[in-house]
Amino acid sequence: MTISDLDKFYENVTNRVPISIIREVWFLENIGQSQRKFYETGKRIFDVVGAVILGIITLVILPFVVLAIEISYPGPVFYKQQRVGRDGKIFTLMKFKSLTNKKSNQEMRKPYEKEMTFVGKFLRQTHIDELPQVWNILKNEMSFIGPRPEKPEFVERLSNEIPFYEMRHLVKPGITGWAQLHNPNAGPTFKETMEKLQYDLYYVKNRSVFLDLSIALKTLRILISGAGK
């Protein structure tokens, strides 16, 4: 069995790309941009239409969310932070604030229970805290589906520690994605980050209308069933 056959076998079985056995030439052979122009155009149209619809919903519930946040914990309503987007470009990600401790946002870990307000827990459980990101989508900084964007300082460190980490930036980051569905509780450890990258590269290689639709439907099912984070 050749290396090429081995990576395909691993990919078919795990739905991940085996980072440890691929080389630079793998990306030239498997990740093309020109042949996906129709797909990229269609995805952008879907993103804009979806963002407009969710944007209207966000505007309707905005006064209630703002009031709840201010009563729960006075301060900024929105949480803004720099993230790395497509081709390594930096953008400002927006969410509704859900944490009481600003320092917790500077660490690569899941927030502790005590760092979330009662309202913040509700916003996270219902994913309402993610709604402001429709603005990032309208600005063409994000998509509904893609790898989750990380902070610049984390990207710099992980790019030095993990082979091909920067390749996840070949596509726009997303609110949901292949890695988020398969490993939603991934922590900051090297092993978990490596596994998440393997899922991200699988998406980068195999992205298509069918795969995006599959991710969207699975995400919708999680939201409806209440099995989200």
C-alpha positions as CSV (number, residue, x, y, z in Angstrom):
1,M,0.0,0.0,0.0
2,T,1.5,3.4,-1.0
3,I,1.4,6.5,1.1
4,S,-1.3,7.9,-1.3
5,D,-3.4,4.8,-0.7
6,L,-2.8,4.9,3.0
7,D,-4.0,8.5,3.4
8,K,-7.1,7.8,1.3
9,F,-7.9,4.8,3.5
10,Y,-7.4,6.7,6.7
11,E,-9.6,9.5,5.3
12,N,-12.4,7.2,4.3
13,V,-12.4,5.5,7.7
14,T,-12.1,8.5,10.0
15,N,-13.3,11.4,7.9
16,R,-10.0,13.1,8.7
17,V,-6.8,13.9,6.9
18,P,-3.7,12.1,8.4
19,I,-1.3,15.0,8.9
20,S,1.5,12.8,10.0
21,I,1.9,11.0,6.6
22,I,1.0,13.7,4.0
23,R,3.5,16.1,2.4
24,E,3.4,19.5,0.7
25,V,2.6,17.9,-2.7
26,W,-0.6,16.5,-1.2
27,F,-2.1,20.0,-1.1
28,L,-1.2,20.6,-4.7
29,E,-2.8,17.4,-5.8
30,N,-5.9,17.6,-3.6
31,I,-6.8,21.2,-2.9
32,G,-7.6,23.2,-6.0
33,Q,-9.3,26.5,-6.0
34,S,-10.1,27.2,-9.7
35,Q,-12.5,24.3,-10.2
36,R,-14.6,25.4,-7.2
37,K,-15.6,28.8,-8.5
38,F,-19.2,27.8,-9.1
39,Y,-19.4,26.3,-5.6
40,E,-17.8,29.4,-4.0
41,T,-20.3,31.7,-5.8
42,G,-23.2,29.6,-4.7
43,K,-22.0,29.4,-1.1
44,R,-21.6,33.2,-1.0
45,I,-25.1,33.7,-2.2
46,F,-26.4,31.3,0.5
47,D,-24.3,33.0,3.1
48,V,-25.7,36.5,2.2
49,V,-29.3,35.4,2.1
50,G,-29.0,33.4,5.3
51,A,-27.2,36.3,7.1
52,V,-29.9,38.8,6.0
53,I,-32.7,36.5,7.4
54,L,-30.8,35.9,10.7
55,G,-29.9,39.6,10.8
56,I,-33.6,40.5,10.8
57,I,-34.2,38.0,13.6
58,T,-31.3,39.4,15.5
59,L,-32.6,43.0,15.2
60,V,-36.0,41.8,16.6
61,I,-34.6,40.1,19.7
62,L,-31.7,42.6,20.2
63,P,-33.5,44.9,22.7
64,F,-34.4,41.9,24.9
65,V,-30.9,40.4,24.7
66,V,-29.3,43.8,25.5
67,L,-31.6,44.3,28.5
68,A,-31.0,40.8,29.8
69,I,-27.2,41.2,29.5
70,E,-27.1,44.6,31.2
71,I,-29.2,43.4,34.1
72,S,-27.1,40.3,34.5
73,Y,-23.7,42.0,34.3
74,P,-23.4,45.7,33.4
75,G,-20.8,46.5,30.8
76,P,-20.3,46.0,27.0
77,V,-23.1,44.0,25.4
78,F,-20.9,42.7,22.6
79,Y,-17.8,40.6,22.9
80,K,-15.3,41.6,20.2
81,Q,-12.0,39.9,19.5
82,Q,-9.5,39.6,16.7
83,R,-9.4,36.3,14.9
84,V,-7.6,34.9,11.9
85,G,-9.6,34.5,8.7
86,R,-9.1,33.3,5.1
87,D,-5.5,33.7,3.9
88,G,-4.4,34.7,7.3
89,K,-6.2,38.0,7.3
90,I,-7.2,39.4,10.7
91,F,-10.8,40.4,11.4
92,T,-12.9,41.4,14.5
93,L,-15.3,38.6,15.5
94,M,-18.5,39.7,17.3
95,K,-20.7,37.8,19.8
96,F,-23.1,38.7,22.5
97,K,-21.2,38.9,25.8
98,S,-21.6,35.8,28.1
99,L,-18.6,35.9,30.4
100,T,-18.0,38.0,33.5
101,N,-14.3,37.6,33.6
102,K,-12.4,39.3,30.7
103,K,-9.2,37.5,31.5
104,S,-10.8,34.1,30.7
105,N,-11.1,35.2,27.1
106,Q,-7.3,35.4,26.8
107,E,-6.8,31.7,27.5
108,M,-7.2,28.8,25.1
109,R,-9.7,26.8,27.1
110,K,-13.4,26.4,27.8
111,P,-14.9,29.0,30.2
112,Y,-15.6,27.8,33.7
113,E,-19.2,27.8,35.0
114,K,-18.4,30.6,37.5
115,E,-17.2,32.8,34.6
116,M,-20.6,32.8,32.9
117,T,-23.7,34.8,34.0
118,F,-27.1,33.1,34.1
119,V,-28.0,34.9,31.0
120,G,-24.7,34.0,29.4
121,K,-25.3,30.3,30.0
122,F,-28.7,30.6,28.3
123,L,-27.2,32.5,25.4
124,R,-24.5,29.8,24.9
125,Q,-26.9,26.9,25.3
126,T,-29.3,28.4,22.7
127,H,-26.4,29.7,20.5
128,I,-28.0,33.1,20.5
129,D,-24.6,34.5,21.5
130,E,-23.4,33.6,18.0
131,L,-26.0,35.7,16.2
132,P,-23.9,38.9,15.9
133,Q,-21.5,36.9,13.6
134,V,-24.0,37.4,10.8
135,W,-22.3,40.8,10.5
136,N,-19.0,39.0,9.9
137,I,-20.7,36.9,7.2
138,L,-22.1,40.0,5.5
139,K,-18.7,41.6,5.5
140,N,-17.3,38.4,3.8
141,E,-15.0,37.7,6.7
142,M,-16.8,34.5,7.7
143,S,-19.2,31.9,6.3
144,F,-21.9,29.8,8.0
145,I,-19.7,26.7,7.4
146,G,-16.0,26.5,7.8
147,P,-13.2,25.9,10.3
148,R,-13.7,27.8,13.6
149,P,-11.5,31.0,13.6
150,E,-8.8,31.2,16.3
151,K,-6.9,34.1,17.9
152,P,-3.8,35.4,16.2
153,E,-1.5,34.5,19.1
154,F,-2.8,31.0,19.1
155,V,-2.4,30.6,15.3
156,E,1.2,31.8,15.5
157,R,2.1,29.3,18.2
158,L,0.2,26.4,16.7
159,S,1.6,27.1,13.2
160,N,5.1,26.6,14.7
161,E,4.1,23.4,16.5
162,I,1.8,21.6,14.1
163,P,2.6,20.8,10.4
164,F,0.3,22.5,7.9
165,Y,-1.8,24.3,10.5
166,E,-2.0,27.4,8.4
167,M,-3.6,25.4,5.6
168,R,-7.0,25.6,7.4
169,H,-7.0,29.3,6.4
170,L,-7.4,28.4,2.7
171,V,-11.2,28.8,3.3
172,K,-13.2,31.3,5.2
173,P,-13.8,30.4,8.9
174,G,-17.4,29.4,9.9
175,I,-19.9,29.5,12.7
176,T,-20.3,25.7,12.3
177,G,-18.2,23.1,10.5
178,W,-16.9,19.6,10.1
179,A,-14.6,19.7,13.1
180,Q,-17.2,21.4,15.3
181,L,-19.6,18.6,14.6
182,H,-17.2,15.7,15.1
183,N,-15.2,17.2,18.0
184,P,-17.4,19.9,19.6
185,N,-15.7,19.7,23.0
186,A,-12.1,19.9,21.8
187,G,-9.8,21.4,24.3
188,P,-6.4,23.2,24.1
189,T,-4.2,20.1,24.2
190,F,-1.8,19.3,21.4
191,K,-3.7,16.0,20.6
192,E,-7.1,17.6,20.5
193,T,-5.9,20.5,18.4
194,M,-4.2,18.1,16.0
195,E,-7.4,16.1,15.7
196,K,-9.4,19.2,15.0
197,L,-7.0,20.2,12.3
198,Q,-7.4,16.8,10.6
199,Y,-11.1,17.4,10.4
200,D,-10.6,21.0,9.1
201,L,-8.3,19.7,6.4
202,Y,-10.8,17.1,5.4
203,Y,-13.4,19.9,4.9
204,V,-10.9,22.0,3.0
205,K,-10.2,19.1,0.6
206,N,-13.8,17.8,0.2
207,R,-15.9,21.0,0.6
208,S,-18.9,20.9,-1.7
209,V,-22.6,21.7,-1.8
210,F,-23.4,18.2,-0.6
211,L,-20.9,18.4,2.4
212,D,-22.1,21.9,3.4
213,L,-25.7,20.7,3.2
214,S,-24.9,17.7,5.4
215,I,-23.1,19.9,8.0
216,A,-26.0,22.4,8.0
217,L,-28.6,19.7,8.5
218,K,-26.7,18.1,11.3
219,T,-26.2,21.4,13.0
220,L,-29.9,22.2,12.7
221,R,-30.7,18.8,14.2
222,I,-28.4,19.6,17.2
223,L,-29.9,23.0,17.7
224,I,-33.5,21.6,17.6
225,S,-32.7,18.7,19.9
226,G,-30.9,20.9,22.4
227,A,-27.8,18.8,22.3
228,G,-25.5,21.7,21.6
229,K,-22.9,23.1,23.8
